[in-house]
């Protein structure tokens, strides 16, 4: 059978919808088609903590309707950051976010 922590199809659809809506909001703010604020994140920790900070910032940006800007210029954690760590439009492991999304 299906494991208890496996996301339901409804959760997957909700996560895809939320991320899709946010990607469009982000695009409109950056294009100047919609007023909105920005959330800038610049991490300076180990790679795991940095990724947690960036995903948390994404969730805050979604909740507050702001465009997330990840400043990759900071290289204090272990060395230069890879320039293309994330895909565009925003590609996030949806299953990893599901426990944090409302039902």
MOPAC internal coordinates of N, CA, C and O (Angstrom, degrees):
PM7 1SCF
backbone

  N    0.0000 0     0.00 0     0.00 0    0    0    0
  C    1.4340 1     0.00 0     0.00 0    1    0    0
  C    1.5113 1   111.87 1     0.00 0    2    1    0
  O    1.2310 1   121.84 1    -2.84 1    3    2    1
  N    1.2933 1   114.08 1   177.16 1    3    2    1
  C    1.4608 1   121.98 1  -178.61 1    5    3    2
  C    1.5256 1   109.70 1   -78.42 1    6    5    3
  O    1.2310 1   120.57 1   -43.64 1    7    6    5
  N    1.3312 1   116.51 1   136.36 1    7    6    5
  C    1.4595 1   120.58 1   179.07 1    9    7    6
  C    1.5254 1   109.95 1   -69.55 1   10    9    7
  O    1.2310 1   120.83 1   -27.18 1   11   10    9
  N    1.3306 1   116.03 1   152.82 1   11   10    9
  C    1.4691 1   121.41 1  -177.04 1   13   11   10
  C    1.5181 1   112.81 1   -62.37 1   14   13   11
  O    1.2310 1   119.69 1   148.96 1   15   14   13
  N    1.3477 1   118.19 1   -31.04 1   15   14   13
  C    1.4643 1   119.30 1  -177.21 1   17   15   14
  C    1.5260 1   112.77 1   -92.01 1   18   17   15
  O    1.2310 1   120.03 1  -173.12 1   19   18   17
  N    1.3282 1   117.55 1     6.88 1   19   18   17
  C    1.4579 1   120.91 1   177.08 1   21   19   18
  C    1.5244 1   108.33 1   -77.83 1   22   21   19
  O    1.2310 1   120.27 1   -52.85 1   23   22   21
  N    1.3277 1   117.09 1   127.15 1   23   22   21
  C    1.4658 1   119.45 1  -177.87 1   25   23   22
  C    1.5331 1   111.84 1   -65.04 1   26   25   23
  O    1.2310 1   121.72 1   -35.84 1   27   26   25
  N    1.2961 1   114.31 1   144.16 1   27   26   25
  C    1.4639 1   119.41 1   177.48 1   29   27   26
  C    1.5255 1   109.01 1   -77.44 1   30   29   27
  O    1.2310 1   119.86 1   -19.43 1   31   30   29
  N    1.3201 1   117.87 1   160.57 1   31   30   29
  C    1.4677 1   120.01 1   175.24 1   33   31   30
  C    1.5277 1   112.24 1   -56.12 1   34   33   31
  O    1.2310 1   120.31 1   144.04 1   35   34   33
  N    1.3321 1   117.01 1   -35.96 1   35   34   33
  C    1.4699 1   119.91 1   179.12 1   37   35   34
  C    1.5211 1   111.03 1   -64.16 1   38   37   35
  O    1.2310 1   120.38 1   139.81 1   39   38   37
  N    1.3417 1   116.89 1   -40.19 1   39   38   37
  C    1.4652 1   119.86 1   177.48 1   41   39   38
  C    1.5277 1   110.98 1   -66.23 1   42   41   39
  O    1.2310 1   120.56 1   139.01 1   43   42   41
  N    1.3110 1   116.54 1   -40.99 1   43   42   41
  C    1.4740 1   119.72 1   178.19 1   45   43   42
  C    1.5261 1   110.59 1   -61.31 1   46   45   43
  O    1.2310 1   120.60 1   135.66 1   47   46   45
  N    1.3125 1   116.45 1   -44.34 1   47   46   45
  C    1.4619 1   120.70 1   179.47 1   49   47   46
  C    1.5257 1   110.97 1   -64.05 1   50   49   47
  O    1.2310 1   120.17 1   138.53 1   51   50   49
  N    1.3297 1   117.29 1   -41.47 1   51   50   49
  C    1.4651 1   120.97 1   179.32 1   53   51   50
  C    1.5197 1   110.48 1   -63.66 1   54   53   51
  O    1.2310 1   120.45 1   136.15 1   55   54   53
  N    1.3209 1   116.75 1   -43.85 1   55   54   53
  C    1.4654 1   120.27 1   179.56 1   57   55   54
  C    1.5173 1   110.92 1   -63.78 1   58   57   55
  O    1.2310 1   120.18 1   136.35 1   59   58   57
  N    1.3279 1   117.26 1   -43.65 1   59   58   57
  C    1.4681 1   120.76 1   178.79 1   61   59   58
  C    1.5300 1   110.31 1   -62.44 1   62   61   59
  O    1.2310 1   120.22 1   139.86 1   63   62   61
  N    1.3352 1   117.18 1   -40.14 1   63   62   61
  C    1.4698 1   120.89 1   178.95 1   65   63   62
  C    1.5248 1   110.94 1   -64.89 1   66   65   63
  O    1.2310 1   120.66 1   132.83 1   67   66   65
  N    1.3319 1   116.34 1   -47.17 1   67   66   65
  C    1.4660 1   120.70 1  -179.14 1   69   67   66
  C    1.5190 1   111.08 1   -61.29 1   70   69   67
  O    1.2310 1   120.20 1   134.38 1   71   70   69
  N    1.3213 1   117.22 1   -45.62 1   71   70   69
  C    1.4676 1   120.20 1   179.38 1   73   71   70
  C    1.5237 1   111.50 1   -67.14 1   74   73   71
  O    1.2310 1   120.20 1   143.13 1   75   74   73
  N    1.3327 1   117.22 1   -36.87 1   75   74   73
  C    1.4616 1   120.62 1   177.08 1   77   75   74
  C    1.5218 1   111.99 1   -64.47 1   78   77   75
  O    1.2310 1   120.76 1   135.34 1   79   78   77
  N    1.3215 1   116.16 1   -44.66 1   79   78   77
  C    1.4671 1   120.48 1   178.03 1   81   79   78
  C    1.5270 1   110.39 1   -63.49 1   82   81   79
  O    1.2310 1   120.60 1   138.87 1   83   82   81
  N    1.3280 1   116.46 1   -41.13 1   83   82   81
  C    1.4631 1   119.07 1   179.84 1   85   83   82
  C    1.5313 1   111.25 1   -66.69 1   86   85   83
  O    1.2310 1   120.14 1   139.04 1   87   86   85
  N    1.3087 1   117.33 1   -40.96 1   87   86   85
  C    1.4688 1   120.43 1   179.33 1   89   87   86
  C    1.5259 1   110.05 1   -58.73 1   90   89   87
  O    1.2310 1   120.28 1   138.46 1   91   90   89
  N    1.3199 1   117.07 1   -41.54 1   91   90   89
  C    1.4669 1   120.55 1   178.71 1   93   91   90
  C    1.5285 1   110.83 1   -68.12 1   94   93   91
  O    1.2310 1   119.70 1   137.69 1   95   94   93
  N    1.3311 1   118.18 1   -42.31 1   95   94   93
  C    1.4644 1   121.39 1   176.42 1   97   95   94
  C    1.5268 1   110.39 1   -58.81 1   98   97   95
  O    1.2310 1   120.87 1   132.98 1   99   98   97
  N    1.3150 1   115.94 1   -47.02 1   99   98   97
  C    1.4703 1   122.11 1   179.49 1  101   99   98
  C    1.5300 1   110.26 1   -57.05 1  102  101   99
  O    1.2310 1   120.66 1   133.61 1  103  102  101
  N    1.3240 1   116.35 1   -46.39 1  103  102  101
  C    1.4627 1   121.11 1  -179.96 1  105  103  102
  C    1.5292 1   111.09 1   -61.52 1  106  105  103
  O    1.2310 1   120.54 1   135.44 1  107  106  105
  N    1.3449 1   116.58 1   -44.56 1  107  106  105
  C    1.4692 1   120.18 1  -178.70 1  109  107  106
  C    1.5219 1   111.71 1   -64.88 1  110  109  107
  O    1.2310 1   119.85 1   139.63 1  111  110  109
  N    1.3311 1   117.89 1   -40.37 1  111  110  109
  C    1.4632 1   120.91 1   178.74 1  113  111  110
  C    1.5241 1   109.87 1   -64.09 1  114  113  111
  O    1.2310 1   120.15 1   132.76 1  115  114  113
  N    1.3212 1   117.32 1   -47.24 1  115  114  113
  C    1.4696 1   120.19 1  -179.25 1  117  115  114
  C    1.5215 1   112.13 1   -65.39 1  118  117  115
  O    1.2310 1   120.07 1   148.33 1  119  118  117
  N    1.3293 1   117.46 1   -31.67 1  119  118  117
  C    1.4616 1   121.47 1   179.82 1  121  119  118
  C    1.5281 1   112.17 1   -81.03 1  122  121  119
  O    1.2310 1   119.93 1   173.62 1  123  122  121
  N    1.3353 1   117.74 1    -6.38 1  123  122  121
  C    1.4462 1   121.30 1  -178.41 1  125  123  122
  C    1.5124 1   113.51 1    77.26 1  126  125  123
  O    1.2310 1   120.46 1  -166.21 1  127  126  125
  N    1.3243 1   116.73 1    13.79 1  127  126  125
  C    1.4594 1   121.71 1   179.75 1  129  127  126
  C    1.5200 1   112.26 1   -84.13 1  130  129  127
  O    1.2310 1   120.57 1   166.41 1  131  130  129
  N    1.3164 1   116.52 1   -13.59 1  131  130  129
  C    1.4610 1   121.69 1  -178.94 1  133  131  130
  C    1.5170 1   108.09 1  -146.44 1  134  133  131
  O    1.2310 1   121.17 1   -42.94 1  135  134  133
  N    1.3289 1   115.37 1   137.06 1  135  134  133
  C    1.4554 1   118.51 1   175.10 1  137  135  134
  C    1.5136 1   108.75 1   -73.27 1  138  137  135
  O    1.2310 1   121.38 1   -33.93 1  139  138  137
  N    1.2958 1   114.97 1   146.07 1  139  138  137
  C    1.4526 1   119.69 1   178.87 1  141  139  138
  C    1.5073 1   109.49 1   176.47 1  142  141  139
  O    1.2310 1   121.04 1   -21.36 1  143  142  141
  N    1.2868 1   115.61 1   158.64 1  143  142  141
  C    1.4487 1   120.71 1  -179.72 1  145  143  142
  C    1.5148 1   111.86 1   -88.13 1  146  145  143
  O    1.2310 1   122.01 1     0.86 1  147  146  145
  N    1.3072 1   113.76 1  -179.14 1  147  146  145
  C    1.4571 1   121.88 1   179.82 1  149  147  146
  C    1.5239 1   108.97 1  -125.55 1  150  149  147
  O    1.2310 1   120.99 1   -30.11 1  151  150  149
  N    1.2917 1   115.70 1   149.89 1  151  150  149
  C    1.4495 1   122.73 1   170.72 1  153  151  150
  C    1.5218 1   105.75 1  -121.49 1  154  153  151
  O    1.2310 1   120.50 1   -63.66 1  155  154  153
  N    1.3186 1   116.66 1   116.34 1  155  154  153
  C    1.4622 1   121.45 1  -178.65 1  157  155  154
  C    1.5123 1   108.32 1  -105.22 1  158  157  155
  O    1.2310 1   120.48 1   -50.71 1  159  158  157
  N    1.3163 1   116.69 1   129.29 1  159  158  157
  C    1.4550 1   121.29 1   177.85 1  161  159  158
  C    1.5286 1   108.11 1  -120.46 1  162  161  159
  O    1.2310 1   121.85 1   -49.15 1  163  162  161
  N    1.3263 1   114.07 1   130.85 1  163  162  161
  C    1.4621 1   121.87 1   175.42 1  165  163  162
  C    1.5166 1   107.08 1  -132.44 1  166  165  163
  O    1.2310 1   120.88 1   -72.89 1  167  166  165
  N    1.3046 1   115.92 1   107.11 1  167  166  165
  C    1.4573 1   120.72 1  -176.49 1  169  167  166
  C    1.5183 1   110.89 1   -91.14 1  170  169  167
  O    1.2310 1   121.46 1   -26.46 1  171  170  169
  N    1.3108 1   114.82 1   153.54 1  171  170  169
  C    1.4658 1   120.22 1   178.50 1  173  171  170
  C    1.5207 1   110.11 1  -143.60 1  174  173  171
  O    1.2310 1   120.92 1  -136.61 1  175  174  173
  N    1.3119 1   115.85 1    43.39 1  175  174  173
  C    1.4615 1   121.14 1  -177.53 1  177  175  174
  C    1.5185 1   108.98 1  -126.95 1  178  177  175
  O    1.2310 1   120.72 1     7.33 1  179  178  177
  N    1.3112 1   116.23 1  -172.67 1  179  178  177
  C    1.4568 1   120.88 1   175.30 1  181  179  178
  C    1.5150 1   110.78 1   -62.75 1  182  181  179
  O    1.2310 1   120.32 1   -16.20 1  183  182  181
  N    1.3028 1   116.99 1   163.80 1  183  182  181
  C    1.4574 1   121.39 1  -173.75 1  185  183  182
  C    1.5276 1   112.30 1   -59.61 1  186  185  183
  O    1.2310 1   119.56 1   140.26 1  187  186  185
  N    1.3246 1   118.45 1   -39.74 1  187  186  185
  C    1.4661 1   119.52 1  -179.58 1  189  187  186
  C    1.5217 1   111.27 1   -66.94 1  190  189  187
  O    1.2310 1   120.03 1   133.71 1  191  190  189
  N    1.3268 1   117.54 1   -46.29 1  191  190  189
  C    1.4668 1   120.09 1   177.67 1  193  191  190
  C    1.5126 1   110.73 1   -63.63 1  194  193  191
  O    1.2310 1   120.41 1   142.08 1  195  194  193
  N    1.3154 1   116.81 1   -37.92 1  195  194  193
  C    1.4633 1   120.81 1   178.35 1  197  195  194
  C    1.5205 1   110.58 1   -60.94 1  198  197  195
  O    1.2310 1   120.21 1   134.81 1  199  198  197
  N    1.3173 1   117.21 1   -45.19 1  199  198  197
  C    1.4584 1   120.01 1   179.67 1  201  199  198
  C    1.5272 1   111.40 1   -64.91 1  202  201  199
  O    1.2310 1   120.10 1   141.41 1  203  202  201
  N    1.3195 1   117.41 1   -38.59 1  203  202  201
  C    1.4646 1   120.68 1   176.37 1  205  203  202
  C    1.5245 1   109.80 1   -62.20 1  206  205  203
  O    1.2310 1   120.15 1   136.20 1  207  206  205
  N    1.3356 1   117.32 1   -43.80 1  207  206  205
  C    1.4671 1   121.34 1   178.90 1  209  207  206
  C    1.5223 1   110.78 1   -61.79 1  210  209  207
  O    1.2310 1   120.34 1   138.19 1  211  210  209
  N    1.3124 1   116.96 1   -41.81 1  211  210  209
  C    1.4658 1   120.25 1  -177.27 1  213  211  210
  C    1.5238 1   111.90 1   -69.65 1  214  213  211
  O    1.2310 1   119.73 1   139.80 1  215  214  213
  N    1.3257 1   118.11 1   -40.20 1  215  214  213
  C    1.4607 1   120.53 1   177.84 1  217  215  214
  C    1.5270 1   109.95 1   -69.04 1  218  217  215
  O    1.2310 1   120.37 1   140.71 1  219  218  217
  N    1.3335 1   116.91 1   -39.29 1  219  218  217
  C    1.4654 1   120.15 1   175.83 1  221  219  218
  C    1.5263 1   110.12 1   -61.42 1  222  221  219
  O    1.2310 1   120.32 1   136.84 1  223  222  221
  N    1.3248 1   116.98 1   -43.16 1  223  222  221
  C    1.4641 1   120.53 1   178.28 1  225  223  222
  C    1.5247 1   110.70 1   -62.00 1  226  225  223
  O    1.2310 1   120.15 1   140.99 1  227  226  225
  N    1.3299 1   117.31 1   -39.01 1  227  226  225
  C    1.4654 1   120.27 1   176.83 1  229  227  226
  C    1.5195 1   110.28 1   -60.34 1  230  229  227
  O    1.2310 1   120.37 1   136.32 1  231  230  229
  N    1.3202 1   116.90 1   -43.68 1  231  230  229
  C    1.4628 1   119.96 1  -179.59 1  233  231  230
  C    1.5253 1   111.29 1   -65.74 1  234  233  231
  O    1.2310 1   119.93 1   141.66 1  235  234  233
  N    1.3414 1   117.74 1   -38.34 1  235  234  233
  C    1.4677 1   121.20 1   176.48 1  237  235  234
  C    1.5277 1   109.58 1   -65.66 1  238  237  235
  O    1.2310 1   120.06 1   137.48 1  239  238  237
  N    1.3266 1   117.49 1   -42.52 1  239  238  237
  C    1.4678 1   120.92 1   178.77 1  241  239  238
  C    1.5235 1   110.95 1   -61.27 1  242  241  239
  O    1.2310 1   120.43 1   137.90 1  243  242  241
  N    1.3221 1   116.79 1   -42.10 1  243  242  241
  C    1.4695 1   120.34 1   177.43 1  245  243  242
  C    1.5227 1   110.16 1   -61.40 1  246  245  243
  O    1.2310 1   120.64 1   132.35 1  247  246  245
  N    1.3180 1   116.37 1   -47.65 1  247  246  245
  C    1.4673 1   121.18 1  -176.41 1  249  247  246
  C    1.5296 1   112.40 1   -65.48 1  250  249  247
  O    1.2310 1   120.14 1   145.63 1  251  250  249
  N    1.3342 1   117.33 1   -34.37 1  251  250  249
  C    1.4633 1   121.01 1  -175.44 1  253  251  250
  C    1.5233 1   113.56 1  -100.09 1  254  253  251
  O    1.2310 1   119.99 1   179.42 1  255  254  253
  N    1.3221 1   117.62 1    -0.58 1  255  254  253
  C    1.4685 1   121.09 1   177.08 1  257  255  254
  C    1.5187 1   113.50 1    68.70 1  258  257  255
  O    1.2310 1   120.46 1  -142.83 1  259  258  257
  N    1.3292 1   116.72 1    37.17 1  259  258  257
  C    1.4667 1   120.83 1   178.91 1  261  259  258
  C    1.5197 1   110.19 1  -115.03 1  262  261  259
  O    1.2310 1   121.24 1   -24.87 1  263  262  261
  N    1.3169 1   115.24 1   155.13 1  263  262  261
  C    1.4678 1   120.93 1   175.74 1  265  263  262
  C    1.5230 1   108.41 1   -80.57 1  266  265  263
  O    1.2310 1   120.57 1   -51.20 1  267  266  265
  N    1.3125 1   116.52 1   128.80 1  267  266  265
  C    1.4595 1   121.59 1   179.21 1  269  267  266
  C    1.5224 1   109.61 1   -86.42 1  270  269  267
  O    1.2310 1   121.24 1   -52.51 1  271  270  269
  N    1.3175 1   115.23 1   127.49 1  271  270  269
  C    1.4512 1   122.16 1   174.29 1  273  271  270
  C    1.5229 1   106.95 1  -116.35 1  274  273  271
  O    1.2310 1   120.44 1   -60.95 1  275  274  273
  N    1.3295 1   116.77 1   119.05 1  275  274  273
  C    1.4626 1   121.26 1   177.82 1  277  275  274
  C    1.5202 1   106.78 1  -100.14 1  278  277  275
  O    1.2310 1   121.10 1   -63.38 1  279  278  277
  N    1.3278 1   115.49 1   116.62 1  279  278  277
  C    1.4629 1   121.65 1  -178.83 1  281  279  278
  C    1.5235 1   108.50 1   -85.73 1  282  281  279
  O    1.2310 1   120.83 1   -74.21 1  283  282  281
  N    1.3163 1   116.02 1   105.79 1  283  282  281
  C    1.4571 1   121.48 1  -179.11 1  285  283  282
  C    1.5252 1   112.43 1   -87.39 1  286  285  283
  O    1.2310 1   119.93 1  -175.20 1  287  286  285
  N    1.3326 1   117.74 1     4.80 1  287  286  285
  C    1.4677 1   121.00 1  -176.49 1  289  287  286
  C    1.5250 1   112.29 1   -71.81 1  290  289  287
  O    1.2310 1   120.33 1   159.43 1  291  290  289
  N    1.3200 1   116.98 1   -20.57 1  291  290  289
  C    1.4542 1   120.63 1  -176.56 1  293  291  290
  C    1.5252 1   109.93 1   -78.60 1  294  293  291
  O    1.2310 1   120.18 1   -57.76 1  295  294  293
  N    1.3297 1   117.26 1   122.24 1  295  294  293
  C    1.4601 1   119.74 1  -179.25 1  297  295  294
  C    1.5270 1   111.60 1  -119.61 1  298  297  295
  O    1.2310 1   120.34 1  -152.46 1  299  298  297
  N    1.3384 1   116.95 1    27.54 1  299  298  297
  C    1.4646 1   119.37 1  -174.90 1  301  299  298
  C    1.5153 1   113.99 1   -81.11 1  302  301  299
  O    1.2310 1   119.76 1   168.03 1  303  302  301
  N    1.3408 1   118.06 1   -11.97 1  303  302  301
  C    1.4620 1   116.23 1  -172.76 1  305  303  302
  C    1.5183 1   112.85 1   -78.48 1  306  305  303
  O    1.2310 1   118.75 1   130.01 1  307  306  305
  N    1.3097 1   119.98 1   -49.99 1  307  306  305
  C    1.4664 1   120.79 1   176.66 1  309  307  306
  C    1.5143 1   111.77 1  -152.18 1  310  309  307
  O    1.2310 1   119.81 1   178.05 1  311  310  309
  N    1.2883 1   117.97 1    -1.95 1  311  310  309
  C    1.4525 1   121.33 1  -177.13 1  313  311  310
  C    1.5088 1   109.59 1   145.61 1  314  313  311
  O    1.2310 1   119.84 1     1.59 1  315  314  313
  N    1.3044 1   117.90 1  -178.41 1  315  314  313
  C    1.4700 1   120.51 1  -178.30 1  317  315  314
  C    1.5228 1   111.40 1   -58.47 1  318  317  315
  O    1.2310 1   121.23 1   -43.43 1  319  318  317
  N    1.3102 1   115.24 1   136.57 1  319  318  317
  C    1.4627 1   120.79 1   179.42 1  321  319  318
  C    1.5193 1   109.22 1   -78.21 1  322  321  319
  O    1.2310 1   120.45 1   -33.04 1  323  322  321
  N    1.3134 1   116.75 1   146.96 1  323  322  321
  C    1.4662 1   118.81 1   173.96 1  325  323  322
  C    1.5216 1   109.72 1   -65.16 1  326  325  323
  O    1.2310 1   119.84 1   -46.68 1  327  326  325
  N    1.2937 1   117.90 1   133.32 1  327  326  325
  C    1.4655 1   121.82 1  -175.16 1  329  327  326
  C    1.5234 1   112.09 1   -67.29 1  330  329  327
  O    1.2310 1   119.93 1   149.13 1  331  330  329
  N    1.3032 1   117.73 1   -30.87 1  331  330  329
  C    1.4625 1   120.17 1  -176.04 1  333  331  330
  C    1.5246 1   110.96 1  -116.89 1  334  333  331
  O    1.2310 1   121.06 1  -126.45 1  335  334  333
  N    1.3164 1   115.57 1    53.55 1  335  334  333
  C    1.4718 1   120.16 1  -179.46 1  337  335  334
  C    1.5193 1   111.19 1   -66.35 1  338  337  335
  O    1.2310 1   120.55 1   148.53 1  339  338  337
  N    1.3345 1   116.55 1   -31.47 1  339  338  337
  C    1.4488 1   121.27 1  -178.72 1  341  339  338
  C    1.5163 1   109.53 1  -118.98 1  342  341  339
  O    1.2310 1   121.33 1   -29.12 1  343  342  341
  N    1.3123 1   115.05 1   150.88 1  343  342  341
  C    1.4540 1   120.20 1   176.10 1  345  343  342
  C    1.5180 1   110.40 1   -84.26 1  346  345  343
  O    1.2310 1   120.51 1    -9.50 1  347  346  345
  N    1.3023 1   116.62 1   170.50 1  347  346  345
  C    1.4583 1   122.24 1   176.18 1  349  347  346
  C    1.5023 1   108.68 1  -135.83 1  350  349  347
  O    1.2310 1   117.38 1   -45.23 1  351  350  349
  N    1.3249 1   122.59 1   134.77 1  351  350  349
  C    1.4591 1   121.63 1     2.18 1  353  351  350
  C    1.5264 1   110.43 1   -64.58 1  354  353  351
  O    1.2310 1   121.38 1   -10.89 1  355  354  353
  N    1.2935 1   114.97 1   169.11 1  355  354  353
  C    1.4494 1   121.56 1  -170.99 1  357  355  354
  C    1.5282 1   109.97 1   -48.16 1  358  357  355
  O    1.2310 1   121.03 1   -60.17 1  359  358  357
  N    1.3089 1   115.64 1   119.83 1  359  358  357
  C    1.4625 1   120.81 1   178.78 1  361  359  358
  C    1.5192 1   107.81 1  -115.99 1  362  361  359
  O    1.2310 1   121.35 1   -67.82 1  363  362  361
  N    1.2891 1   115.01 1   112.18 1  363  362  361
  C    1.4624 1   121.81 1  -177.51 1  365  363  362
  C    1.5201 1   107.38 1  -123.99 1  366  365  363
  O    1.2310 1   120.55 1   -34.14 1  367  366  365
  N    1.3114 1   116.55 1   145.86 1  367  366  365
  C    1.4536 1   120.80 1   175.88 1  369  367  366
  C    1.5174 1   108.09 1   -67.15 1  370  369  367
  O    1.2310 1   121.20 1   -79.19 1  371  370  369
  N    1.3110 1   115.31 1   100.81 1  371  370  369
  C    1.4622 1   121.74 1  -173.07 1  373  371  370
  C    1.5227 1   111.16 1   -59.38 1  374  373  371
  O    1.2310 1   119.51 1   138.11 1  375  374  373
  N    1.3189 1   118.53 1   -41.89 1  375  374  373
  C    1.4632 1   120.33 1  -177.83 1  377  375  374
  C    1.5285 1   111.36 1   -59.04 1  378  377  375
  O    1.2310 1   120.33 1   147.54 1  379  378  377
  N    1.3267 1   116.97 1   -32.46 1  379  378  377
  C    1.4525 1   120.00 1   179.81 1  381  379  378
  C    1.5124 1   113.39 1   -69.73 1  382  381  379
  O    1.2310 1   120.23 1   156.13 1  383  382  381
  N    1.3413 1   117.16 1   -23.87 1  383  382  381
  C    1.4596 1   121.36 1   179.51 1  385  383  382
  C    1.5244 1   112.62 1   -89.35 1  386  385  383
  O    1.2310 1   120.20 1   159.92 1  387  386  385
  N    1.3050 1   117.21 1   -20.08 1  387  386  385
  C    1.4690 1   120.52 1  -171.71 1  389  387  386
  C    1.5196 1   114.94 1   -55.03 1  390  389  387
  O    1.2310 1   118.73 1   139.78 1  391  390  389
  N    1.3266 1   120.02 1   -40.22 1  391  390  389
  C    1.4724 1   117.43 1  -179.93 1  393  391  390
  C    1.5253 1   113.78 1   -62.39 1  394  393  391
  O    1.2310 1   120.13 1   162.61 1  395  394  393
  N    1.3153 1   117.37 1   -17.39 1  395  394  393
  C    1.4539 1   120.93 1  -175.17 1  397  395  394
  C    1.5217 1   112.99 1  -101.05 1  398  397  395
  O    1.2310 1   120.05 1   174.13 1  399  398  397
  N    1.3215 1   117.50 1    -5.87 1  399  398  397
  C    1.4557 1   120.99 1  -179.47 1  401  399  398
  C    1.5264 1   110.14 1   -89.15 1  402  401  399
  O    1.2310 1   120.42 1   -31.99 1  403  402  401
  N    1.3276 1   116.80 1   148.01 1  403  402  401
  C    1.4669 1   118.84 1   178.34 1  405  403  402
  C    1.5284 1   110.35 1   -67.24 1  406  405  403
  O    1.2310 1   121.09 1   -27.70 1  407  406  405
  N    1.3255 1   115.52 1   152.30 1  407  406  405
  C    1.4765 1   120.46 1   178.82 1  409  407  406
  C    1.5062 1   111.27 1   -68.24 1  410  409  407
  O    1.2310 1   120.10 1   180.00 1  411  410  409

